[in-house]
């Protein structure tokens, strides 16, 4: 996994988690779901890159 891809995956995970938690606290479930999707995409990207190398 290149350093750039690893950073991108981790960034998606962290940003997604933050968006999900803030949106959930504010009662905005639509945005909370989008944050969860971003977090999941980051985890999937990290898993894909881990398997590739």
Biopython code that builds the backbone (N, CA, C, O; Angstrom):
import numpy as np
from Bio.PDB.StructureBuilder import StructureBuilder

atoms = [
    (1, "UNK", "N", (0.854, -1.162, 0.000)),
    (1, "UNK", "CA", (0.000, 0.000, 0.000)),
    (1, "UNK", "C", (0.903, 1.228, 0.000)),
    (1, "UNK", "O", (1.775, 1.377, 0.856)),
    (2, "UNK", "N", (0.682, 2.085, -0.956)),
    (2, "UNK", "CA", (1.484, 3.307, -0.986)),
    (2, "UNK", "C", (1.084, 4.214, 0.171)),
    (2, "UNK", "O", (-0.016, 4.117, 0.715)),
    (3, "UNK", "N", (1.989, 5.075, 0.519)),
    (3, "UNK", "CA", (1.730, 5.981, 1.641)),
    (3, "UNK", "C", (0.535, 6.884, 1.347)),
    (3, "UNK", "O", (-0.246, 7.193, 2.247)),
    (4, "UNK", "N", (0.392, 7.303, 0.102)),
    (4, "UNK", "CA", (-0.727, 8.163, -0.277)),
    (4, "UNK", "C", (-2.065, 7.468, -0.140)),
    (4, "UNK", "O", (-3.026, 8.051, 0.364)),
    (5, "UNK", "N", (-2.131, 6.231, -0.584)),
    (5, "UNK", "CA", (-3.378, 5.460, -0.481)),
    (5, "UNK", "C", (-3.710, 5.145, 0.969)),
    (5, "UNK", "O", (-4.872, 5.170, 1.374)),
    (6, "UNK", "N", (-2.678, 4.850, 1.742)),
    (6, "UNK", "CA", (-2.892, 4.557, 3.163)),
    (6, "UNK", "C", (-3.442, 5.796, 3.864)),
    (6, "UNK", "O", (-4.367, 5.700, 4.671)),
    (7, "UNK", "N", (-2.872, 6.950, 3.555)),
    (7, "UNK", "CA", (-3.334, 8.200, 4.156)),
    (7, "UNK", "C", (-4.756, 8.515, 3.732)),
    (7, "UNK", "O", (-5.563, 8.974, 4.541)),
    (8, "UNK", "N", (-5.065, 8.271, 2.470)),
    (8, "UNK", "CA", (-6.415, 8.536, 1.960)),
    (8, "UNK", "C", (-7.444, 7.643, 2.662)),
    (8, "UNK", "O", (-8.526, 8.103, 3.028)),
    (9, "UNK", "N", (-7.104, 6.380, 2.842)),
    (9, "UNK", "CA", (-8.013, 5.451, 3.515)),
    (9, "UNK", "C", (-8.237, 5.880, 4.962)),
    (9, "UNK", "O", (-9.370, 5.889, 5.445)),
    (10, "UNK", "N", (-7.154, 6.234, 5.651)),
    (10, "UNK", "CA", (-7.272, 6.632, 7.056)),
    (10, "UNK", "C", (-8.049, 7.938, 7.190)),
    (10, "UNK", "O", (-8.843, 8.103, 8.117)),
    (11, "UNK", "N", (-7.818, 8.866, 6.260)),
    (11, "UNK", "CA", (-8.538, 10.140, 6.282)),
    (11, "UNK", "C", (-10.033, 9.919, 6.113)),
    (11, "UNK", "O", (-10.836, 10.521, 6.825)),
    (12, "UNK", "N", (-10.412, 9.056, 5.168)),
    (12, "UNK", "CA", (-11.834, 8.762, 4.976)),
    (12, "UNK", "C", (-12.445, 8.171, 6.231)),
    (12, "UNK", "O", (-13.572, 8.507, 6.593)),
    (13, "UNK", "N", (-11.713, 7.297, 6.893)),
    (13, "UNK", "CA", (-12.228, 6.687, 8.121)),
    (13, "UNK", "C", (-12.442, 7.728, 9.215)),
    (13, "UNK", "O", (-13.489, 7.750, 9.860)),
    (14, "UNK", "N", (-11.459, 8.578, 9.418)),
    (14, "UNK", "CA", (-11.521, 9.568, 10.498)),
    (14, "UNK", "C", (-12.598, 10.613, 10.215)),
    (14, "UNK", "O", (-13.391, 10.944, 11.097)),
    (15, "UNK", "N", (-12.628, 11.133, 8.989)),
    (15, "UNK", "CA", (-13.623, 12.152, 8.632)),
    (15, "UNK", "C", (-15.024, 11.557, 8.693)),
    (15, "UNK", "O", (-15.947, 12.189, 9.207)),
    (16, "UNK", "N", (-15.185, 10.349, 8.173)),
    (16, "UNK", "CA", (-16.495, 9.698, 8.209)),
    (16, "UNK", "C", (-17.003, 9.502, 9.616)),
    (16, "UNK", "O", (-18.180, 9.725, 9.901)),
    (17, "UNK", "N", (-16.112, 9.085, 10.494)),
    (17, "UNK", "CA", (-16.506, 8.862, 11.885)),
    (17, "UNK", "C", (-16.910, 10.178, 12.548)),
    (17, "UNK", "O", (-17.897, 10.234, 13.282)),
    (18, "UNK", "N", (-16.142, 11.234, 12.285)),
    (18, "UNK", "CA", (-16.449, 12.540, 12.873)),
    (18, "UNK", "C", (-17.783, 13.068, 12.362)),
    (18, "UNK", "O", (-18.601, 13.555, 13.143)),
    (19, "UNK", "N", (-18.002, 12.974, 11.064)),
    (19, "UNK", "CA", (-19.259, 13.444, 10.468)),
    (19, "UNK", "C", (-20.429, 12.665, 11.054)),
    (19, "UNK", "O", (-21.454, 13.245, 11.412)),
    (20, "UNK", "N", (-20.270, 11.355, 11.149)),
    (20, "UNK", "CA", (-21.340, 10.506, 11.673)),
    (20, "UNK", "C", (-21.698, 10.889, 13.097)),
    (20, "UNK", "O", (-22.876, 11.024, 13.427)),
    (21, "UNK", "N", (-20.686, 11.067, 13.947)),
    (21, "UNK", "CA", (-20.953, 11.376, 15.353)),
    (21, "UNK", "C", (-21.581, 12.755, 15.536)),
    (21, "UNK", "O", (-22.522, 12.907, 16.316)),
    (22, "UNK", "N", (-21.072, 13.757, 14.828)),
    (22, "UNK", "CA", (-21.616, 15.112, 14.959)),
    (22, "UNK", "C", (-23.046, 15.157, 14.419)),
    (22, "UNK", "O", (-23.934, 15.727, 15.054)),
    (23, "UNK", "N", (-23.268, 14.562, 13.258)),
    (23, "UNK", "CA", (-24.601, 14.585, 12.664)),
    (23, "UNK", "C", (-25.595, 13.837, 13.541)),
    (23, "UNK", "O", (-26.736, 14.271, 13.696)),
    (24, "UNK", "N", (-25.175, 12.731, 14.108)),
    (24, "UNK", "CA", (-26.065, 11.967, 14.977)),
    (24, "UNK", "C", (-26.412, 12.777, 16.230)),
    (24, "UNK", "O", (-27.556, 12.767, 16.683)),
    (25, "UNK", "N", (-25.434, 13.467, 16.776)),
    (25, "UNK", "CA", (-25.668, 14.284, 17.971)),
    (25, "UNK", "C", (-26.628, 15.432, 17.678)),
    (25, "UNK", "O", (-27.394, 15.847, 18.548)),
    (26, "UNK", "N", (-26.585, 15.945, 16.448)),
    (26, "UNK", "CA", (-27.452, 17.054, 16.073)),
    (26, "UNK", "C", (-28.815, 16.569, 15.576)),
    (26, "UNK", "O", (-29.708, 17.375, 15.316)),
    (27, "UNK", "N", (-28.970, 15.245, 15.444)),
    (27, "UNK", "CA", (-30.251, 14.697, 15.016)),
    (27, "UNK", "C", (-30.424, 14.642, 13.508)),
    (27, "UNK", "O", (-31.540, 14.447, 13.025)),
    (28, "UNK", "N", (-29.355, 14.810, 12.760)),
    (28, "UNK", "CA", (-29.428, 14.775, 11.309)),
    (28, "UNK", "C", (-29.025, 13.375, 10.841)),
    (28, "UNK", "O", (-27.855, 13.113, 10.562)),
    (29, "UNK", "N", (-30.003, 12.490, 10.760)),
    (29, "UNK", "CA", (-29.729, 11.091, 10.451)),
    (29, "UNK", "C", (-29.244, 10.878, 9.020)),
    (29, "UNK", "O", (-28.451, 9.970, 8.768)),
    (30, "UNK", "N", (-29.706, 11.699, 8.081)),
    (30, "UNK", "CA", (-29.267, 11.553, 6.694)),
    (30, "UNK", "C", (-27.765, 11.778, 6.584)),
    (30, "UNK", "O", (-27.067, 10.995, 5.939)),
    (31, "UNK", "N", (-27.269, 12.825, 7.197)),
    (31, "UNK", "CA", (-25.846, 13.111, 7.164)),
    (31, "UNK", "C", (-25.072, 12.078, 7.978)),
    (31, "UNK", "O", (-23.935, 11.749, 7.638)),
    (32, "UNK", "N", (-25.667, 11.571, 9.032)),
    (32, "UNK", "CA", (-25.010, 10.534, 9.835)),
    (32, "UNK", "C", (-24.789, 9.280, 8.995)),
    (32, "UNK", "O", (-23.746, 8.635, 9.106)),
    (33, "UNK", "N", (-25.747, 8.937, 8.170)),
    (33, "UNK", "CA", (-25.617, 7.766, 7.298)),
    (33, "UNK", "C", (-24.530, 8.009, 6.251)),
    (33, "UNK", "O", (-23.765, 7.101, 5.927)),
    (34, "UNK", "N", (-24.461, 9.220, 5.726)),
    (34, "UNK", "CA", (-23.415, 9.544, 4.750)),
    (34, "UNK", "C", (-22.032, 9.459, 5.395)),
    (34, "UNK", "O", (-21.083, 8.995, 4.764)),
    (35, "UNK", "N", (-21.915, 9.899, 6.631)),
    (35, "UNK", "CA", (-20.650, 9.788, 7.354)),
    (35, "UNK", "C", (-20.262, 8.340, 7.588)),
    (35, "UNK", "O", (-19.093, 7.973, 7.461)),
    (36, "UNK", "N", (-21.244, 7.519, 7.929)),
    (36, "UNK", "CA", (-20.978, 6.098, 8.127)),
    (36, "UNK", "C", (-20.533, 5.447, 6.823)),
    (36, "UNK", "O", (-19.660, 4.579, 6.825)),
    (37, "UNK", "N", (-21.129, 5.864, 5.715)),
    (37, "UNK", "CA", (-20.740, 5.325, 4.411)),
    (37, "UNK", "C", (-19.306, 5.711, 4.070)),
    (37, "UNK", "O", (-18.551, 4.895, 3.540)),
    (38, "UNK", "N", (-18.931, 6.935, 4.369)),
    (38, "UNK", "CA", (-17.566, 7.386, 4.115)),
    (38, "UNK", "C", (-16.574, 6.603, 4.974)),
    (38, "UNK", "O", (-15.507, 6.212, 4.502)),
    (39, "UNK", "N", (-16.929, 6.383, 6.218)),
    (39, "UNK", "CA", (-16.072, 5.613, 7.115)),
    (39, "UNK", "C", (-15.898, 4.179, 6.592)),
    (39, "UNK", "O", (-14.791, 3.640, 6.599)),
    (40, "UNK", "N", (-16.977, 3.583, 6.149)),
    (40, "UNK", "CA", (-16.927, 2.225, 5.619)),
    (40, "UNK", "C", (-16.096, 2.163, 4.343)),
    (40, "UNK", "O", (-15.340, 1.214, 4.135)),
    (41, "UNK", "N", (-16.236, 3.171, 3.493)),
    (41, "UNK", "CA", (-15.450, 3.224, 2.256)),
    (41, "UNK", "C", (-13.952, 3.290, 2.586)),
    (41, "UNK", "O", (-13.139, 2.653, 1.916)),
    (42, "UNK", "N", (-13.595, 4.053, 3.608)),
    (42, "UNK", "CA", (-12.202, 4.132, 4.027)),
    (42, "UNK", "C", (-11.687, 2.797, 4.537)),
    (42, "UNK", "O", (-10.554, 2.413, 4.247)),
    (43, "UNK", "N", (-12.511, 2.095, 5.291)),
    (43, "UNK", "CA", (-12.118, 0.781, 5.796)),
    (43, "UNK", "C", (-11.953, -0.209, 4.649)),
    (43, "UNK", "O", (-11.021, -1.013, 4.644)),
    (44, "UNK", "N", (-12.861, -0.148, 3.679)),
    (44, "UNK", "CA", (-12.777, -1.042, 2.525)),
    (44, "UNK", "C", (-11.535, -0.738, 1.695)),
    (44, "UNK", "O", (-10.858, -1.652, 1.226)),
    (45, "UNK", "N", (-11.240, 0.542, 1.517)),
    (45, "UNK", "CA", (-10.044, 0.934, 0.764)),
    (45, "UNK", "C", (-8.792, 0.397, 1.462)),
    (45, "UNK", "O", (-7.884, -0.115, 0.808)),
    (46, "UNK", "N", (-8.750, 0.514, 2.764)),
    (46, "UNK", "CA", (-7.605, 0.020, 3.524)),
    (46, "UNK", "C", (-7.472, -1.495, 3.425)),
    (46, "UNK", "O", (-6.366, -2.020, 3.299)),
    (47, "UNK", "N", (-8.597, -2.191, 3.484)),
    (47, "UNK", "CA", (-8.570, -3.643, 3.368)),
    (47, "UNK", "C", (-8.126, -4.077, 1.979)),
    (47, "UNK", "O", (-7.359, -5.029, 1.837)),
    (48, "UNK", "N", (-8.601, -3.390, 0.970)),
    (48, "UNK", "CA", (-8.236, -3.711, -0.417)),
    (48, "UNK", "C", (-6.742, -3.516, -0.628)),
    (48, "UNK", "O", (-6.082, -4.362, -1.232)),
    (49, "UNK", "N", (-6.217, -2.427, -0.142)),
    (49, "UNK", "CA", (-4.801, -2.155, -0.308)),
    (49, "UNK", "C", (-3.955, -3.132, 0.512)),
    (49, "UNK", "O", (-2.849, -3.485, 0.105)),
    (50, "UNK", "N", (-4.462, -3.561, 1.644)),
    (50, "UNK", "CA", (-3.738, -4.528, 2.464)),
    (50, "UNK", "C", (-3.635, -5.884, 1.793)),
    (50, "UNK", "O", (-2.619, -6.566, 1.929)),
    (51, "UNK", "N", (-4.666, -6.281, 1.077)),
    (51, "UNK", "CA", (-4.677, -7.560, 0.380)),
    (51, "UNK", "C", (-3.813, -7.500, -0.867)),
    (51, "UNK", "O", (-3.174, -8.486, -1.234)),
    (52, "UNK", "N", (-3.794, -6.375, -1.502)),
    (52, "UNK", "CA", (-3.062, -6.220, -2.753)),
    (52, "UNK", "C", (-1.573, -6.444, -2.552)),
    (52, "UNK", "O", (-0.909, -7.007, -3.423)),
    (53, "UNK", "N", (-1.037, -6.011, -1.410)),
    (53, "UNK", "CA", (0.424, -6.110, -1.212)),
    (53, "UNK", "C", (0.741, -7.181, -0.264)),
    (53, "UNK", "O", (1.912, -7.418, 0.031)),
]
sb = StructureBuilder()
sb.init_structure("model")
sb.init_model(0)
sb.init_chain("A")
sb.init_seg("    ")
for serial, (resi, resn, name, xyz) in enumerate(atoms, 1):
    if name == "N":
        sb.init_residue(resn, " ", resi, " ")
    sb.init_atom(name, np.array(xyz, "f"), 0.0, 1.0, " ", f" {name:<3s}", serial, name[0])
structure = sb.get_structure()
